[in-house]
């Protein structure tokens, strides 16, 4: 089958890439655009580790066709880093030890970034509910929830992002 | 790359910009063309090679399919491509509508997960046809109907009976569902939704129920529907009829649960036995109906 060119903004940079109609966004981001912060695991919408922000909303990129992303704005964990400095949510994950193997971390930080932008004053219960579509097999989630609750203060504007 | 779920079979992706264009494509290609909405079902079915298609028709580019509108006295209209999160946001901003459609709101907040709900749609959830979906129960108790349009006409199809199995519906291959209406609930009604899902996000027993005027037999209305327990969404009409009898509500709940447990054909699978499902149907239905009647739900 003949491929087609799509254009998307990946972490602020315009990228053109040739895709097949039956390729997923996950496949194209990771294997064609070499955006390795997007992890592939279950490929069936359950683990959530391929989560990226598509036009501002978190989606599981294994369940999106790459052609659907033509013209869209994609943000991954890499895109949260500004001028070589981690964003507040990423720093909070480091400070709280909210990772062990780190495989799920990029998905958790982009999803948490979106969640805190929408809801900067969450309860622990709301954080847990939001995280139900993301799977971490190391931490038991406690430190992840701590990190998100702690990072919320930056999204409320109580503390400046830089230390 | 040939590991499971890495690949999808070959197809041609088309994204019509208008309903006319989409209907033209479906008319021309018939069964060869499959409609894709949020893609949660279609992409999964394609990956698992449970679906084949020459054309995947993405309907998200058709402007009029995105809509949420409540018309007092008629009902709540939800467009085919309106996502579950868009519906949740609308209901959270309109508390009066949310209270009228409490069961739909509660089912929506339990549907899949918060990330998938950015793509999942109510119409897609109902038409996917797997046993454990969340939207069909509320659709049944609110007497929902889908608006199906084709080149040769349009019709409103009741959700009750629309699904015949996974990916199997009463709809014709050349029809597109544009919207669904959840009809105005009876005056004074309260509704709720319980999802029992252990070990998995898939509900073993999901109950949607509606109760109006529980202590006034002349005006009393009770509606009960299930997913997860049965192969197809199940409206317990025989049990609902019992509530017309001039007897105390509590006594009728007991009778209704027995009628449901005696008549229903429940699923038996690795998640739960048939007996456990029947037990859960009894206990969850009793709790939900009694709490709705007392105004505690």
Boltz contact constraints between the chains, C-beta under 6 A:
constraints:
  - contact:
      token1: [A, 1]
      token2: [B, 10]
      max_distance: 6.0
  - contact:
      token1: [A, 21]
      token2: [B, 12]
      max_distance: 6.0
  - contact:
      token1: [A, 21]
      token2: [B, 13]
      max_distance: 6.0
  - contact:
      token1: [A, 22]
      token2: [B, 8]
      max_distance: 6.0
  - contact:
      token1: [A, 22]
      token2: [B, 10]
      max_distance: 6.0
  - contact:
      token1: [A, 22]
      token2: [B, 11]
      max_distance: 6.0
  - contact:
      token1: [A, 43]
      token2: [B, 5]
      max_distance: 6.0
  - contact:
      token1: [A, 43]
      token2: [B, 6]
      max_distance: 6.0
  - contact:
      token1: [A, 44]
      token2: [B, 5]
      max_distance: 6.0
  - contact:
      token1: [A, 44]
      token2: [B, 44]
      max_distance: 6.0
  - contact:
      token1: [A, 48]
      token2: [B, 115]
      max_distance: 6.0
  - contact:
      token1: [A, 51]
      token2: [B, 115]
      max_distance: 6.0
  - contact:
      token1: [A, 57]
      token2: [B, 118]
      max_distance: 6.0
  - contact:
      token1: [A, 58]
      token2: [B, 115]
      max_distance: 6.0
  - contact:
      token1: [A, 59]
      token2: [B, 118]
      max_distance: 6.0
  - contact:
      token1: [A, 59]
      token2: [B, 119]
      max_distance: 6.0
  - contact:
      token1: [A, 60]
      token2: [B, 115]
      max_distance: 6.0
  - contact:
      token1: [A, 63]
      token2: [B, 39]
      max_distance: 6.0
  - contact:
      token1: [A, 63]
      token2: [B, 40]
      max_distance: 6.0
  - contact:
      token1: [A, 63]
      token2: [B, 43]
      max_distance: 6.0
  - contact:
      token1: [A, 67]
      token2: [B, 13]
      max_distance: 6.0
  - contact:
      token1: [A, 130]
      token2: [B, 114]
      max_distance: 6.0
  - contact:
      token1: [A, 132]
      token2: [B, 113]
      max_distance: 6.0
  - contact:
      token1: [A, 133]
      token2: [B, 113]
      max_distance: 6.0
  - contact:
      token1: [A, 133]
      token2: [B, 114]
      max_distance: 6.0
  - contact:
      token1: [A, 133]
      token2: [B, 115]
      max_distance: 6.0
  - contact:
      token1: [A, 133]
      token2: [B, 116]
      max_distance: 6.0
